[in-house]
Amino acid sequence: MSDKGMMEKEEIFSKVLRAGRRTYFFDVRATRANDYYLTITESKKFTNDDGSFHYKKHKIYLYKEDFAGFNEILQEMTDFILEEKGEEVISERHQKNFNPEDKEEVGAGATATASPKAFTDVSFDDI
């Protein structure tokens, strides 16, 4: 078997969750010993200035011996978030009356209303 064949494990069962710019892939794969494990891949789409786009991917490998602990902590964390903050999404981007042309998102939750011309031109030699 070639190295490439060993790297590409057979997908046994797959599900996809599309969530805005993010897509989550849940794939059951087989090990060389024909046991199963789970991969969870987050793929996020980014648009370049020229209109082209690319994807960044993050992957988690989850093996059977870790399922119970992972499930328990995931459930505890999601329960905590829902109990503390409810199911409503608290983000301007998800509000019904949000108009992205009115505000530009900056950082985590902050917004800027000033135009780029309102900023002072600073040279690093001045600092």
N, C-alpha and C positions, 0 to 999 in steps of 0.2 A: 504494500500500500504506500502511495506517495505521501510526502509530508503534507501536501495540500489536502489530500483526502482525509488525513488524520485531523487536520485543523477544522475542517467543515463537518461538524457532527450532524447526523441526521435529525431533522425535526420530526417529532412524533405527533405533536399536537400543538396548535398555535391559536392565539387570540390577539386581537388588536384593539386598543382603546385610543381613539382620536380625541384630543382635547386642545382645541385651538392650534397654536403653533407647535404643540408637543404631540408626539405619538408614542404610545407605550406598546411594546411588543412583549407578549408572554409566550415563551416557547419551551415546550418539554423536549429535551434532547436525550440521547443515549450515550453512555460512556462506552469505552472499549469493552468493558465487561458486560455490556448490555443492561446496565442499571440506568434509571432515569434521574435527571436533575432538571431544574428550572432556570432559565435565563430570563431576566427582566431587562429590557433595553428601553431607555428613554432617548428619543430622537427629536431634536429641536431644530426648526428651520430658521435660518438667519438670511436676511436679504442684504446683499452688498450694495454700495452706492450706485453701481452701474446697472442695477436691476437684476443681476444674476443672484443665485442663492446657493447656499451650502447647508449641510446638516452637521450638527455636533451630536455624537452619541455617547451615552454612558451605559455601562452594562453591569449587572449584578448576576453572579452565579450562585444559586441556592441549592444546596444538597439536602437529601432526605433527612439526614441526621440533625439538620438545623431547622426543619420545618416547624416543629412545635414551638420552639423558642421564638423564632421569627414571627410566627402567627400571633403568639401571645403578646409580644411587644407591639406589633403593628396594631392589633386590636386595642390595646391599652392607649396607645398614642392617638389613634383616630377618635376613640371615645372621649379622651381628654379634650381634644381640639373642639369636637362638636358640643361637648358640655360647656366649655368655656366661651366659645364664640358662636355657637349655633351653626346652621347649615348655610346661612346667607353668606355670599362671598363679599368680603369687605375690601373692595378694590375699585378705584375710579373706572378702570378699564371695563369692569363688569357691570357698572351702574347703567340703568336704562337711559338716563338723560346725559350720559357722557359723550362729549363730542371731541374727538382727538385733535380737531383743528383749533379748538379753543385753548387747549393746554398741551404742553409738551411734558411727557413723563421724564423725571430726572431722579435717578437713584431709586431707593425703595420707598415709594409712596409719596415722595416730594414732587411738587410741580413747579414749573417756571412759567411766568407770564411775560417776562421781559424779552424783548427781541435781541438777537445777537449784537445789533448795533449799540445797545445800551451798555455794553461792557467796555471797560477801559482796555486799550491796547497796551500790554505790558511786555517789556523786553526782559529776558532773563538776565541781561547785563544790569538792569535796574535793581535786581534783588540782592 
